[in-house]
Every structure is written in C-alpha cells, then in structure tokens.
C-alpha cells in the first residue's frame, strides 16, 4: 500500500491516527467511544479485527508472530515504577515508510500475571506514556500519546477513557504517537516510557509489537474486470457475461425492475447544483430519504423473471455518490445488494434458516470524523444467512484495502459478489470491492440448505434504520449499474 502522508485529527474528543492512501480513505485508530475495542479497531465503522484482542505483526514481519520488537519481564511493579522499551526498530519503519504508523501494541508474552500502566488520562502528573526520540544531531523529542487504550473482551465498549492501560493474558494495549518529520535528521534511538500503576499475581513479560489491522499491510491493487474493455461502460450491456446494465439515460431503465413497496422517492437527474451533484456520465438515479421516513428506494430485479436463470454466483457493481446533504447521525441503514428471500425469509427480522431465504444487502453506519475535517460514512454489508444468531441481520463492516469509509460528493465504484454454498456445506463466499480494491471477503458461509434457494434478485434498496426515521432529507446518487456473471471492476475513461 502506498502511503502519501500521515494525518492526525481530533475525533469526538479523542485524537485519532489516520493515513492517507492513494484512492482510499484513511483509517482511524482511535481511543474515542467509536474507536478500538476487543473485537473492532473502529466500532463506528464496525470494522473488525481478525482476532479478538487485536491483530499484530512481530519484528520479523510475521503476522501473529512472537518475535517482539522489545520485551521486559516485569515483577513487583508498584505505583510509579518506570518501565522502558526500546522501540527504535519500529519507529524507523514508520519514518522510512516501510510500515504505516499504526501505533504500538503491547501484549503479554509470558507469565501468568497482569500489569497496569498509567494512561494519558491518568490524574497523577508526570505518569503519562512518553515516546522519546533521540536524533543523531543531539536533539530530543518527548511525545505524549495522541491516543491510548486497552482491549478487553469483557466489554463491548471502548476503554480509551480509562486512567490505566491493562496488559495480561486477556488484555492488550494500544498506544498511538505522532512522530515529527525527520527534516534531514537520522533517528538514533526511540524509547517508550511507561509508569506502572499496579501489578497482579506473579510476574508477566510484556512485548512490543506492531498493530496490524488488515488494511495496513494490504497491497494496493486495482483489479481490472470486464469493464476495462468498454471505455465509460459504453456497450457493456452487450457483453456475453453481462445480465443487465444501465446508466439511467433513458426512461426504459426501469424495465424488469419490480417495486417492493409503495413508499419511495427517486428520480433520474442530470443536474442538482444545490446538492453539489456532479454527474459521473450524463444522468444518474437520485433517491432521497425524506425526513420522518425509512424508505427511499426499494426495487428488485428478479433474475428468473427477466429471461434468465437464478444463478448460484453473481457480481453486482454500481457507482455510488452521497450528496452534500447526506448526514446519517441518528442511525445507519441499508444499501443495494444481492438477495434470495422469495418473500419468505432473510429480511425484516425474518430469520434465515437455510430453507426460507437469505439476503446480502449493503449497509451504511452513522457518519464519523474524516481526516482533515468533515465526515465519512462507513459502508458494509447487512446479511441474513443460515448461521446467523438472533432475528436481525449481521452487519459486516468492510475492513480491507481502502475500507468502506466514503466521503460525500465523490463517486465510488461499489461491487459485491455472492457465491452460494453447496447445500449441506459451508463453502459460500462473499466479497466486496471499492474502486477495484478488495474491501471485504468472507468464506465458509451457509446461505441455504436447499438447492431451490438461489440468487433470486439484485435488491436496489436504500433504507434508514432499523426503526429510526430519517432525521432530515438526505440524498444519494446511483449510476452505471451492472449485473454480471464475471467480475466487472471499475469503469475506465
């Protein structure tokens, strides 16, 4: 992944570390209420760690390896006992760009006890974490943490406001610092200084590792698809692997689409200057969540009723643009996706059980802070599958590559893929891409137990909630929609 710069922003009272990447929205690592927890590195975006208590890489670059950048055996720690870790190798990787500065990850590598360190929220003066950078010219920088928290699976909430950092067999800690630009200087040494608050049971060995959410080490690869053969998607509908395609230029785009509810607010537009609309290419479909309503768009493209068969795998790509008025601050909701509900199960609290249906709609979460100001809307998937627990769908935040953090007033190519499982097996697959970069993948899924349950439709749905009504009028735009048997990919100029 090519990292252009390191940006820091103030997010809901907590400073968050974010990285600007080519074609991608920076990813916040925060100790705020929407920040890192046992299961998520961003609760706000529902962006999950691969493992509970966080993902890490060791000094050899091995994911979940045991070769710490530095380690200390801690025994008899009392309040105020200083502890120092040599993190020079890790800091040099940040400064050289070898790895993004995702912070410092502390985990127990031996012993049966646990230790508490003072955090940046500590009420005892002079006890907060410090990163000391000694430069070859003799200068010295002493940096306070921009964010720090510990991950604990006994709670779903962020522990970032705690006055301590806990490290033990069932707790890990995460600290983020903002290193200055070298400006021609060479780093001589970097030291993490902590002060103990308390120690429990026998000694514990604490190791330093590199936090490694999946996006941090992902290769920035834009995957070309069949759209690469059709500049601006011209004539893409004639491709033998395309089932349906529209750019909303003519009124007949609705042919084959079935309305699923009476309440809807959509139209094709070429201009909408009041909402800072800029066309992708000619007309686009505009849909608006009206104040006090839930549904903006609810159309189905039933594959079996449009001259084809219900397939067992399908690609669905569309371009998405949130309008200038898009501001979901009360609740999230649903976006277009792929489904096989058959009017029986797999949506609307109708739990999927393998025999009645399934769905994999898109989803959006409440907006969150964006780098450099403004906001982003996290998007992902809202899925009813046969192994779900509870009656409501599972929300999967897209946590790979560029991730699912989208800005207003910008077009994004959003593509989703479903391959149904063989009945009786768990080998179903879901993938998603943003602008041709893999944003999410999941296998081992069970959508069905019966061969007759297949991919029934593409579901063009924009819905606010849950049950919460839209707090104001909010619009989004859809264009260059393609349903295909093969990966489509982003369009080319």
GIUR-V779977 format. One record per residue. N is the residue number from 1. RES is the residue in one small letter. OMEGA is omega in degrees with one decimal (none if undefined). Layout:
n->(N,N)
res->(RES,RES)
omega->(OMEGA,OMEGA)
This chain:
n->(1,2,3,4,5,6,7,8,9,10,11,12,13,14,15,16,17,18,19,20,21,22,23,24,25,26,27,28,29,30,31,32,33,34,35,36,37,38,39,40,41,42,43,44,45,46,47,48,49,50,51,52,53,54,55,56,57,58,59,60,61,62,63,64,65,66,67,68,69,70,71,72,73,74,75,76,77,78,79,80,81,82,83,84,85,86,87,88,89,90,91,92,93,94,95,96,97,98,99,100,101,102,103,104,105,106,107,108,109,110,111,112,113,114,115,116,117,118,119,120,121,122,123,124,125,126,127,128,129,130,131,132,133,134,135,136,137,138,139,140,141,142,143,144,145,146,147,148,149,150,151,152,153,154,155,156,157,158,159,160,161,162,163,164,165,166,167,168,169,170,171,172,173,174,175,176,177,178,179,180,181,182,183,184,185,186,187,188,189,190,191,192,193,194,195,196,197,198,199,200,201,202,203,204,205,206,207,208,209,210,211,212,213,214,215,216,217,218,219,220,221,222,223,224,225,226,227,228,229,230,231,232,233,234,235,236,237,238,239,240,241,242,243,244,245,246,247,248,249,250,251,252,253,254,255,256,257,258,259,260,261,262,263,264,265,266,267,268,269,270,271,272,273,274,275,276,277,278,279,280,281,282,283,284,285,286,287,288,289,290,291,292,293,294,295,296,297,298,299,300,301,302,303,304,305,306,307,308,309,310,311,312,313,314,315,316,317,318,319,320,321,322,323,324,325,326,327,328,329,330,331,332,333,334,335,336,337,338,339,340,341,342,343,344,345,346,347,348,349,350,351,352,353,354,355,356,357,358,359,360,361,362,363,364,365,366,367,368,369,370,371,372,373,374,375,376,377,378,379,380,381,382,383,384,385,386,387,388,389,390,391,392,393,394,395,396,397,398,399,400,401,402,403,404,405,406,407,408,409,410,411,412,413,414,415,416,417,418,419,420,421,422,423,424,425,426,427,428,429,430,431,432,433,434,435,436,437,438,439,440,441,442,443,444,445,446,447,448,449,450,451,452,453,454,455,456,457,458,459,460,461,462,463,464,465,466,467,468,469,470,471,472,473,474,475,476,477,478,479,480,481,482,483,484,485,486,487,488,489,490,491,492,493)
res->(x,x,x,x,x,x,x,x,x,x,x,x,x,x,x,x,x,x,x,x,x,x,x,x,x,x,x,x,x,x,x,x,x,x,x,x,x,x,x,x,x,x,x,x,x,x,x,x,x,x,x,x,x,x,x,x,x,x,x,x,x,x,x,x,x,x,x,x,x,x,x,x,x,x,x,x,x,x,x,x,x,x,x,x,x,x,x,x,x,x,x,x,x,x,x,x,x,x,x,x,x,x,x,x,x,x,x,x,x,x,x,x,x,x,x,x,x,x,x,x,x,x,x,x,x,x,x,x,x,x,x,x,x,x,x,x,x,x,x,x,x,x,x,x,x,x,x,x,x,x,x,x,x,x,x,x,x,x,x,x,x,x,x,x,x,x,x,x,x,x,x,x,x,x,x,x,x,x,x,x,x,x,x,x,x,x,x,x,x,x,x,x,x,x,x,x,x,x,x,x,x,x,x,x,x,x,x,x,x,x,x,x,x,x,x,x,x,x,x,x,x,x,x,x,x,x,x,x,x,x,x,x,x,x,x,x,x,x,x,x,x,x,x,x,x,x,x,x,x,x,x,x,x,x,x,x,x,x,x,x,x,x,x,x,x,x,x,x,x,x,x,x,x,x,x,x,x,x,x,x,x,x,x,x,x,x,x,x,x,x,x,x,x,x,x,x,x,x,x,x,x,x,x,x,x,x,x,x,x,x,x,x,x,x,x,x,x,x,x,x,x,x,x,x,x,x,x,x,x,x,x,x,x,x,x,x,x,x,x,x,x,x,x,x,x,x,x,x,x,x,x,x,x,x,x,x,x,x,x,x,x,x,x,x,x,x,x,x,x,x,x,x,x,x,x,x,x,x,x,x,x,x,x,x,x,x,x,x,x,x,x,x,x,x,x,x,x,x,x,x,x,x,x,x,x,x,x,x,x,x,x,x,x,x,x,x,x,x,x,x,x,x,x,x,x,x,x,x,x,x,x,x,x,x,x,x,x,x,x,x,x,x,x,x,x,x,x,x,x,x,x,x,x,x,x,x,x,x,x,x,x,x,x,x,x,x,x,x,x,x,x,x,x,x,x,x,x,x,x,x,x,x,x,x,x,x,x,x,x,x,x,x,x)
omega->(-177.5,-177.9,-175.1,-175.6,175.6,-176.7,176.9,177.2,176.6,-174.0,177.8,176.6,-178.8,178.3,-175.5,179.2,-178.8,-177.4,177.5,-179.6,-178.3,178.9,-172.6,176.8,178.3,-175.7,-178.8,166.8,-166.1,171.3,177.3,-178.2,179.0,-173.8,-170.1,174.8,178.8,-173.1,-175.5,168.9,167.9,177.7,-177.8,179.9,-175.1,-177.6,-167.6,163.4,172.1,178.5,172.5,-177.5,169.3,178.0,179.8,169.2,-177.9,-175.0,177.9,-179.6,-178.0,178.3,-176.5,176.7,-174.2,180.0,-174.9,171.3,177.5,177.4,178.5,173.1,-172.9,177.1,174.6,-179.7,175.2,-179.5,178.5,177.8,-178.2,176.1,-178.0,176.7,175.4,-177.1,-176.8,-177.5,179.3,-179.5,178.4,177.0,175.1,-172.4,-179.4,-176.3,178.0,174.2,175.4,178.8,176.3,177.6,-177.6,-176.7,179.9,178.1,178.3,179.4,179.1,-179.4,-176.7,-177.4,175.5,-178.4,176.2,175.0,171.4,177.7,179.3,176.6,-177.9,178.9,178.8,-177.5,174.4,-177.5,-174.4,178.3,179.2,170.0,-177.1,179.2,176.8,-175.7,-175.8,179.2,178.4,-179.9,-175.2,174.0,175.4,-171.7,171.2,-179.3,173.8,177.2,171.5,-178.5,169.6,-176.2,-172.8,-174.9,176.2,178.4,175.3,-175.8,175.9,176.8,-174.5,-179.8,-177.9,178.9,179.9,170.6,-176.2,176.7,179.1,-177.4,-178.6,177.5,175.5,-177.4,-178.7,177.9,179.9,178.4,177.4,178.7,177.6,174.3,-177.1,-178.4,176.6,179.9,176.3,-179.1,177.1,-176.7,174.7,-176.3,173.7,179.5,175.1,173.3,-178.9,172.6,-178.5,175.3,-179.8,176.6,-176.9,-175.3,177.8,174.6,-176.9,179.6,177.2,178.8,179.0,175.1,-173.3,169.0,-169.9,-176.7,-170.3,-177.6,-178.3,176.1,179.4,-176.5,175.1,-177.5,175.4,177.7,-177.8,178.2,-179.4,-179.3,-174.4,-179.4,-178.8,179.3,178.7,179.3,-179.5,-179.6,-178.6,179.2,-175.3,179.5,179.1,179.1,-179.4,175.7,175.5,172.0,172.9,-178.2,-177.1,-177.2,-176.6,177.5,-177.0,179.3,-179.7,179.9,-176.4,176.8,-178.1,177.6,-178.6,-177.2,178.3,179.9,-179.8,-179.5,173.1,-177.3,171.0,178.9,174.7,-171.5,-178.9,179.6,177.9,-179.7,171.0,-174.7,170.6,178.8,-178.9,-175.6,175.3,176.3,176.4,174.9,-171.6,168.3,-178.5,177.3,178.8,179.3,175.7,-170.3,172.4,-175.3,-178.3,-178.7,178.6,172.1,-176.7,-172.3,-179.0,-179.1,-179.0,173.2,-179.2,176.1,172.1,-174.1,176.3,171.9,-173.0,172.9,179.9,179.2,171.6,174.9,-174.3,176.6,172.3,-179.4,-179.9,-179.2,-178.0,-175.9,-179.9,-177.6,179.8,-177.8,173.6,-178.6,-173.4,177.9,-178.8,179.4,-172.9,-173.2,171.6,-174.0,-178.7,179.7,-175.6,-175.9,177.9,174.3,171.8,-179.7,173.4,-170.4,175.4,-179.4,180.0,-177.5,-172.1,179.9,-176.2,172.1,175.9,175.4,167.7,-179.6,169.7,176.6,176.3,-178.2,179.5,-173.7,177.5,176.3,178.1,-179.7,-177.9,-175.1,168.9,175.0,175.8,174.4,-178.1,-177.8,175.0,-162.3,168.4,179.5,-168.7,177.7,180.0,175.0,-176.9,-174.7,179.3,-177.3,175.5,179.0,178.3,174.1,-178.1,-166.2,178.0,172.1,-178.4,-177.9,-176.2,177.4,-172.9,175.8,170.1,171.9,177.4,178.7,176.0,171.0,-179.0,-179.6,179.9,-179.1,174.5,166.8,-177.4,177.8,168.3,-179.9,-178.4,179.4,176.1,-179.7,175.1,-175.3,169.2,174.5,175.9,177.9,170.0,-177.3,175.7,177.3,-177.9,-177.5,179.8,171.3,-179.6,176.7,-177.4,-174.9,174.2,177.3,-169.7,171.4,-178.5,179.8,-178.4,176.2,-175.1,175.0,-173.8,-169.8,160.5,-172.7,179.4,-170.7,169.9,-169.4,177.8,-178.6,13.8,-179.0,-176.5,178.3,176.8,-176.0,-177.7,173.8,179.1,-174.0,169.7,-175.8,179.5,178.8,174.0,-178.2,-179.3,171.9,-170.7,176.3,-179.9,176.2,-174.8,-177.8,179.5,178.9,177.6,-178.7,none)
